Structures are given as C-alpha cells and as structure tokens.
Amino acid sequence: MADSPTNPYAQAGVDTAAGDLAVELMKASVRATHGPEVLGGVGGFAGMFDASALLGYRRPLLASSTDGVGTKVAIAQAIDKHDTIGQDLVGMVVDDIVVVGAKPLFMTDYIACGKVVPERIADIVRGIAEACSATGTALVGGETAEHPGLLGPRDYDVAGAATGVVEADAMLGAHLVQDGDAVIALGSSGLHSNGYSLVRHIVANAGIGYGDNAADLGGTWGEALLEPTRLYTTPLLTLLETLPGAVHSLSHVTGGGIAANLARVLPRGSWAEVDRSTWTPSPVFQVLADIAGTPIVDTEGTWNLGIGFLAVVAADKAEAAIAAIGAQGIAAWQVATVHTGARPEGGFEEGAKGVDGGAVRLVGAYADGAK
C-alpha cells in the first residue's frame, strides 16, 4: 500500500494533532468549573448552559463583558511562564460584570498562537479555569487557533467573554449614588493587566532583563511583573449580600486609572476628590516611576497605583463595608466623598470612555510623599 500523502495543512504550519493534545491536557481543569447547569461537556461546537436557573428571577438582566490581557502576555512569553495569564484574563472579564452587581454565569476563551505547544496552552487554560472556579463562573467553551505566518512560534494572545445575571431592581450604577456617599478603595495586587506597554518601554530603555533580580520587588523582574490580577467578584458579591442596599455603584480600576474609572460610575453633576494621603502606591509603581525618571503622579492615568476597585457606598455603611471587605483579605479604606453641590475650581476628569457621568480628580500628596 502506498504511503499516505503528507498532510498539506501540516506543511502550511498548522499542527492539528498538537491542538487535540492541548484539549486533552486541559479537559480536567475545564470540567472542574462545570456545575449541573453546564451541558455537553468539553469539545462541542457550542457551550451549553441551562437557563432554567434564571426562572427564579422576577426580571433578570444579562450582563456581558469581553476583554483580553494586553501586552502583559509578552512578559509571560519572554520568561516562558504561562500559568498566571489565565487569572489575568478572568480578572479583566468577569470582574467587569460584578460592577453592575451581576453574578457571573459562564465564560468562553480564545487563544491565538503562532504554534500550538500543548503544555503551554494547557497552562493558560488551567489558569483560566482555576480563576473561573474562584469566581463561580463556568468555563463552557473556547477556541485555540494556530496562525503560522501571522504570529511567531512563541507568540500568542488571549481574550475572553463572559455573561452574568442581575435582578433588574438590584442593578448597581450611578442612578443610586447620593450626595455624601463614601468612596471605598479596594487594594490591588499590583499592576493587574493595564499599562504594560509603558512598563515594557521603561524596562527596555533601562536595559533590564526579565530574568534580572528586582531587589525591591522580591524576585526577578519577570516574576514581579507577572503578579496575577486580584479577583474581586466573590468578595464583592459577598459584600452585596452581607450589606444589602449599602453599595450604590462599583468601579473596576483598569485602563485610564482611578479618576477616569470612578467618574464613569458617578451621576452627572456630582464630583469627588480622591485623597492621595489615604494610601501609599504599591512598590512596583514607585520603582518603575523612579527608573523612568517620571513623577508617579504622571502615571495616574495609566496605572491603578494600588487601587483595583472602588465601591461607592452609603455614608452610614462605610465602616461596615470596609470591615466586610477586610474580613475577606482585601485591604479597604475610604478615599473620597461624593458631592453634588458646587464644584471647586480646577481640572477634573470627566466624560471618560464616552460616559457623561461625574467629575473626579486626585488631590494632596501620597502617604509616603511620593510625587
């Protein structure tokens, strides 16, 4: 019998066998996120989720979000460490859903790569699955696409989309915010997944290698910069359940920084001044700013500077909210008060991301005197 002809798809650089192996390696992690609502298992053309779980809602609103990790993946590729990028993806996608008070239901992911390395893809998906489990989200499907010629053999990018649900009369937002509300900050774990183009620019210009020791950051530069994004969904849903009605709006501090993201969840005509003296930016931000020779205040529109989320709560519930968040292992403190009266002179951030919301600016000096 004549030999089988060479697979022309393989000759073009696409290894379908490697893709199949990657799926086998990730199956157990993905299945661990499945509850009885997930039908069909792994490998179907579409992920199936039993929507009868929504029958108990009076008026269920579906919340959706999609995002990626950005250029942080370049650092993961540089040091060949891929087990935390998945948590970054879930943080960027699922934590946007909780902003409106929604409980996440399910998520799908998409990985584009130049060459499928099964173990690497499995590491990425394992991180996604573990973070999905931590946020109560079912990972119901995904896609790994090999793009030889478009991406290099070591290159990949990740993205995802998620859906959640919230009762219509429990939806959070600017419409609930009142004069005198307290703005509570929730500490970040570091850079999270924003501003990495600036990070990489600073590191490259300084001639720093990701394998070099970062004495002030407790490890190598690559390890420090890959610190995974903190997940806020479960702690915030617990807060909403513990203090019903206390939380009026939430803001995920991602691209654009603290002021721009807080302005998006305040009502038109309101304003707030975030007091820098209430916290010290995490060390990674100061180290990077020092290396760049840039005042840290100049990075406020790029990095979260130690605040990963903001909660706008009723003034008489502020202390209870801070305690409830702290009990879940996340530092929390009040940084501002919402006002609806005459606004002080000076520049405020407003109209961020096309939202005609409130106005916010940062004032004062950081607790350690950083500038």
C-alpha positions as CSV (number, residue, x, y, z in Angstrom):
1,M,0.0,0.0,0.0
2,A,1.3,3.4,-0.9
3,D,2.3,5.8,1.9
4,S,-0.3,8.4,2.9
5,P,0.4,11.8,1.3
6,T,1.9,14.4,3.5
7,N,-0.8,16.5,5.3
8,P,-0.8,19.8,3.4
9,Y,-2.2,21.6,6.5
10,A,0.9,20.5,8.4
11,Q,3.1,21.6,5.6
12,A,1.5,25.1,6.0
13,G,2.4,25.1,9.7
14,V,-0.8,24.0,11.4
15,D,-0.5,21.0,13.7
16,T,-4.0,19.7,14.4
17,A,-2.6,16.8,16.5
18,A,-1.0,19.3,18.9
19,G,-4.3,21.1,19.1
20,D,-6.0,17.8,20.0
21,L,-3.4,17.1,22.7
22,A,-3.8,20.6,24.1
23,V,-7.5,19.9,24.5
24,E,-6.8,16.6,26.3
25,L,-4.4,18.3,28.7
26,M,-6.9,21.0,29.7
27,K,-10.1,18.8,30.0
28,A,-9.9,18.2,33.7
29,S,-9.3,21.8,34.5
30,V,-12.3,22.9,32.4
31,R,-14.6,20.3,33.8
32,A,-13.8,21.4,37.3
33,T,-15.7,24.6,36.6
34,H,-18.9,22.8,35.5
35,G,-21.9,22.6,37.7
36,P,-25.2,20.9,36.8
37,E,-26.2,23.9,34.6
38,V,-23.5,23.1,32.0
39,L,-24.5,20.6,29.4
40,G,-22.5,18.7,26.7
41,G,-19.0,18.7,28.4
42,V,-15.8,19.7,26.6
43,G,-15.3,19.7,22.8
44,G,-18.7,20.7,21.5
45,F,-19.3,23.3,18.8
46,A,-21.2,25.5,21.4
47,G,-21.1,25.6,25.1
48,M,-24.5,24.9,26.7
49,F,-25.8,26.4,29.9
50,D,-29.2,25.6,31.4
51,A,-31.0,28.9,31.6
52,S,-33.8,27.5,33.7
53,A,-31.6,28.7,36.6
54,L,-33.0,32.2,35.7
55,L,-36.6,31.3,36.3
56,G,-36.4,32.3,39.9
57,Y,-35.7,35.9,38.8
58,R,-38.5,38.4,38.5
59,R,-36.8,40.4,35.8
60,P,-33.3,39.0,35.0
61,L,-30.9,41.3,33.2
62,L,-28.0,39.6,31.4
63,A,-24.6,41.4,31.8
64,S,-21.8,40.6,29.3
65,S,-18.2,41.6,29.1
66,T,-15.3,40.9,26.8
67,D,-11.6,41.7,27.1
68,G,-8.0,40.5,26.9
69,V,-4.8,40.7,28.9
70,G,-2.9,43.0,26.6
71,T,0.8,43.2,26.3
72,K,1.4,41.5,29.6
73,V,1.5,38.3,27.6
74,A,4.8,39.4,26.1
75,I,6.4,39.1,29.5
76,A,4.9,35.6,30.0
77,Q,6.3,34.6,26.6
78,A,9.7,36.1,27.4
79,I,10.2,34.1,30.6
80,D,8.2,31.1,29.4
81,K,5.7,31.2,32.4
82,H,2.1,30.9,31.4
83,D,0.2,29.7,34.4
84,T,-1.0,33.1,35.7
85,I,-2.1,34.8,32.5
86,G,-5.4,32.9,32.7
87,Q,-6.2,34.6,36.0
88,D,-5.4,38.0,34.5
89,L,-8.0,37.2,31.7
90,V,-10.7,36.3,34.2
91,G,-10.0,39.4,36.3
92,M,-10.3,41.6,33.2
93,V,-13.5,40.0,32.0
94,V,-15.5,38.6,34.9
95,D,-14.7,41.4,37.3
96,D,-16.3,43.9,34.9
97,I,-19.6,42.0,35.2
98,V,-19.8,42.4,39.0
99,V,-19.6,46.2,38.5
100,V,-23.4,46.2,37.9
101,G,-24.0,43.8,40.7
102,A,-24.3,40.8,38.4
103,K,-23.4,37.2,39.3
104,P,-21.2,35.6,36.6
105,L,-22.7,32.5,34.9
106,F,-20.3,31.4,32.2
107,M,-17.3,32.3,30.2
108,T,-15.6,31.4,26.9
109,D,-12.0,32.0,25.9
110,Y,-10.0,32.4,22.7
111,I,-6.3,31.8,22.3
112,A,-4.5,32.7,19.1
113,C,-0.9,31.5,18.7
114,G,1.8,31.0,16.1
115,K,2.4,27.4,17.1
116,V,0.3,25.2,19.4
117,V,2.5,24.0,22.2
118,P,0.1,21.7,24.1
119,E,1.7,22.2,27.5
120,R,1.7,25.9,27.2
121,I,-1.9,26.1,26.1
122,A,-2.9,23.8,28.9
123,D,-1.1,26.1,31.4
124,I,-3.0,29.1,30.1
125,V,-6.4,27.4,30.2
126,R,-5.7,25.8,33.6
127,G,-5.2,29.4,34.9
128,I,-8.4,30.5,33.3
129,A,-10.3,27.5,34.8
130,E,-8.9,28.0,38.3
131,A,-9.9,31.7,38.3
132,C,-13.3,30.8,36.9
133,S,-13.8,28.4,39.8
134,A,-12.7,31.1,42.2
135,T,-15.4,33.5,40.8
136,G,-18.1,30.9,40.5
137,T,-18.0,31.0,36.7
138,A,-18.4,28.0,34.4
139,L,-15.9,27.8,31.6
140,V,-18.2,26.4,28.9
141,G,-16.1,26.7,25.8
142,G,-13.2,28.2,23.9
143,E,-11.0,28.1,20.9
144,T,-7.3,27.7,20.2
145,A,-6.3,28.9,16.8
146,E,-2.9,28.4,15.2
147,H,-1.8,31.3,13.0
148,P,1.6,30.5,11.5
149,G,3.0,33.4,9.4
150,L,0.8,35.9,11.3
151,L,2.3,35.2,14.8
152,G,5.7,33.9,15.7
153,P,6.1,30.4,17.1
154,R,6.3,31.7,20.7
155,D,3.7,34.4,20.3
156,Y,0.1,34.2,21.5
157,D,-2.8,36.4,22.6
158,V,-5.7,35.6,24.8
159,A,-9.2,37.0,25.0
160,G,-12.5,36.0,26.6
161,A,-16.1,36.8,27.1
162,A,-18.5,36.2,30.0
163,T,-22.1,36.5,30.8
164,G,-23.7,37.1,34.2
165,V,-27.2,38.0,35.6
166,V,-28.6,40.5,38.0
167,E,-32.1,41.2,39.1
168,A,-33.3,44.5,37.5
169,D,-34.1,46.2,40.7
170,A,-30.7,45.1,42.2
171,M,-28.6,46.6,39.4
172,L,-25.9,48.9,40.7
173,G,-25.0,52.2,39.0
174,A,-24.8,55.9,39.1
175,H,-28.5,56.2,39.4
176,L,-28.2,55.0,43.0
177,V,-25.4,57.4,44.1
178,Q,-26.3,60.1,46.5
179,D,-24.7,63.2,47.9
180,G,-22.4,62.3,50.8
181,D,-21.8,58.7,49.7
182,A,-18.4,57.3,50.7
183,V,-15.9,56.1,48.1
184,I,-14.1,53.0,49.4
185,A,-10.9,51.7,47.8
186,L,-10.0,48.0,47.5
187,G,-6.3,47.3,47.3
188,S,-4.8,45.9,44.1
189,S,-2.3,43.1,43.9
190,G,0.0,45.2,41.7
191,L,-0.2,46.3,38.1
192,H,-3.0,43.9,37.2
193,S,-3.2,43.9,33.4
194,N,-3.1,47.5,32.4
195,G,-0.3,49.9,31.3
196,Y,2.1,47.1,30.3
197,S,3.1,48.9,27.1
198,L,4.5,51.6,29.4
199,V,6.0,49.0,31.7
200,R,7.8,47.3,28.9
201,H,9.0,50.6,27.5
202,I,10.5,51.6,30.8
203,V,12.2,48.2,31.4
204,A,13.6,48.0,27.8
205,N,15.0,51.6,28.0
206,A,16.7,50.8,31.3
207,G,18.4,47.7,29.8
208,I,16.7,45.5,32.3
209,G,16.2,41.8,31.5
210,Y,13.1,40.0,32.8
211,G,15.4,37.4,34.4
212,D,17.3,40.1,36.3
213,N,16.9,40.3,40.0
214,A,14.5,43.1,41.2
215,A,15.8,43.6,44.7
216,D,13.0,46.0,45.7
217,L,10.3,43.6,44.4
218,G,11.3,40.3,46.0
219,G,12.2,38.3,42.9
220,T,13.1,38.6,39.3
221,W,11.6,41.4,37.1
222,G,9.6,38.9,35.1
223,E,8.1,37.3,38.2
224,A,7.2,40.6,39.8
225,L,5.6,41.9,36.6
226,L,3.6,38.8,36.2
227,E,1.9,39.1,39.6
228,P,-1.6,38.0,38.7
229,T,-4.6,40.3,38.8
230,R,-6.6,40.2,42.0
231,L,-10.1,38.7,41.6
232,Y,-12.8,40.8,43.2
233,T,-16.0,39.1,42.1
234,T,-16.6,36.7,45.0
235,P,-15.6,39.3,47.8
236,L,-17.9,41.9,46.2
237,L,-20.8,39.6,45.8
238,T,-20.4,38.6,49.4
239,L,-20.4,42.3,50.3
240,L,-23.6,42.9,48.4
241,E,-25.2,40.0,50.2
242,T,-23.9,41.0,53.7
243,L,-24.9,44.7,53.4
244,P,-28.0,44.7,51.1
245,G,-28.6,48.2,49.7
246,A,-25.4,49.7,51.1
247,V,-23.4,49.6,47.8
248,H,-24.6,52.1,45.2
249,S,-22.1,51.7,42.4
250,L,-18.8,49.9,41.7
251,S,-15.8,50.8,39.5
252,H,-13.2,48.4,38.2
253,V,-9.9,50.4,38.0
254,T,-8.5,49.3,34.7
255,G,-7.2,51.4,31.7
256,G,-7.5,55.1,32.4
257,G,-6.6,54.9,36.1
258,I,-8.5,55.8,39.2
259,A,-10.1,59.2,38.4
260,A,-11.5,58.2,34.9
261,N,-13.0,54.9,36.1
262,L,-14.6,56.4,39.2
263,A,-16.1,59.2,37.1
264,R,-17.9,56.6,34.9
265,V,-20.0,55.4,37.9
266,L,-21.0,58.7,39.4
267,P,-24.1,60.7,38.3
268,R,-23.8,63.7,36.1
269,G,-23.3,66.9,38.1
270,S,-21.6,65.1,41.0
271,W,-17.9,65.2,41.9
272,A,-15.3,63.7,44.1
273,E,-11.8,64.4,45.2
274,V,-9.7,61.3,45.8
275,D,-7.3,61.9,48.7
276,R,-3.8,60.6,47.9
277,S,-2.8,60.8,51.5
278,T,-5.0,57.8,52.4
279,W,-2.6,55.3,50.8
280,T,0.9,54.6,49.6
281,P,1.2,53.3,46.0
282,S,2.5,49.7,45.8
283,P,6.3,49.4,45.5
284,V,6.2,48.3,41.9
285,F,4.7,51.6,40.7
286,Q,7.3,53.7,42.6
287,V,10.2,51.5,41.4
288,L,9.1,51.8,37.7
289,A,8.5,55.6,38.0
290,D,11.9,56.1,39.6
291,I,13.6,54.1,36.8
292,A,11.8,56.2,34.2
293,G,12.6,59.4,36.0
294,T,8.9,60.2,35.9
295,P,6.8,61.6,38.8
296,I,4.4,59.0,39.9
297,V,1.5,61.4,39.6
298,D,2.2,61.5,35.8
299,T,1.2,57.8,35.7
300,E,-2.2,58.2,37.4
301,G,-4.0,58.0,34.0
302,T,-2.3,54.7,33.2
303,W,-1.7,52.5,36.3
304,N,-4.0,51.6,39.2
305,L,-1.3,52.7,41.7
306,G,-2.6,50.2,44.4
307,I,-6.4,50.5,44.0
308,G,-8.0,47.8,42.0
309,F,-11.7,48.5,42.6
310,L,-13.8,51.3,44.1
311,A,-17.1,51.0,45.9
312,V,-19.5,53.9,46.3
313,V,-21.5,53.2,49.5
314,A,-24.0,54.9,51.7
315,A,-22.1,57.1,54.2
316,D,-23.6,55.3,57.3
317,K,-22.4,51.9,55.9
318,A,-18.8,52.9,55.1
319,E,-17.2,51.4,58.2
320,A,-19.2,48.2,57.9
321,A,-18.3,47.9,54.2
322,I,-14.6,48.4,55.0
323,A,-14.7,45.8,57.7
324,A,-16.6,43.3,55.4
325,I,-14.1,43.7,52.6
326,G,-11.2,43.4,55.1
327,A,-12.6,40.2,56.5
328,Q,-12.1,38.7,53.0
329,G,-8.4,39.5,53.0
330,I,-8.5,42.7,50.9
331,A,-7.3,46.0,52.3
332,A,-10.0,48.6,52.1
333,W,-10.2,52.3,53.1
334,Q,-12.1,55.5,52.3
335,V,-10.6,57.7,49.7
336,A,-13.3,60.2,48.9
337,T,-16.8,61.5,49.4
338,V,-19.3,62.2,46.7
339,H,-20.7,65.7,46.4
340,T,-23.5,67.2,44.3
341,G,-23.1,70.8,45.2
342,A,-20.9,73.5,43.6
343,R,-17.6,72.0,42.3
344,P,-14.2,73.5,43.2
345,E,-12.2,75.2,40.6
346,G,-9.5,73.2,38.8
347,G,-9.2,70.3,36.4
348,F,-11.4,67.2,36.9
349,E,-11.5,64.0,34.9
350,E,-14.9,63.6,33.3
351,G,-16.5,62.2,30.2
352,A,-14.3,59.1,30.4
353,K,-15.0,56.2,28.0
354,G,-17.8,58.3,26.5
355,V,-19.8,58.2,29.7
356,D,-21.5,61.5,30.7
357,G,-21.0,60.9,34.4
358,G,-19.4,62.6,37.3
359,A,-16.1,64.5,37.7
360,V,-13.1,63.2,39.7
361,R,-9.6,64.4,40.5
362,L,-6.8,63.2,42.8
363,V,-5.7,65.7,45.4
364,G,-3.0,66.0,48.0
365,A,0.2,64.0,48.4
366,Y,0.6,60.3,48.8
367,A,1.1,59.0,52.3
368,D,4.9,58.3,51.7
369,G,5.4,61.6,50.0
370,A,5.7,60.1,46.5
371,K,5.2,62.7,43.8
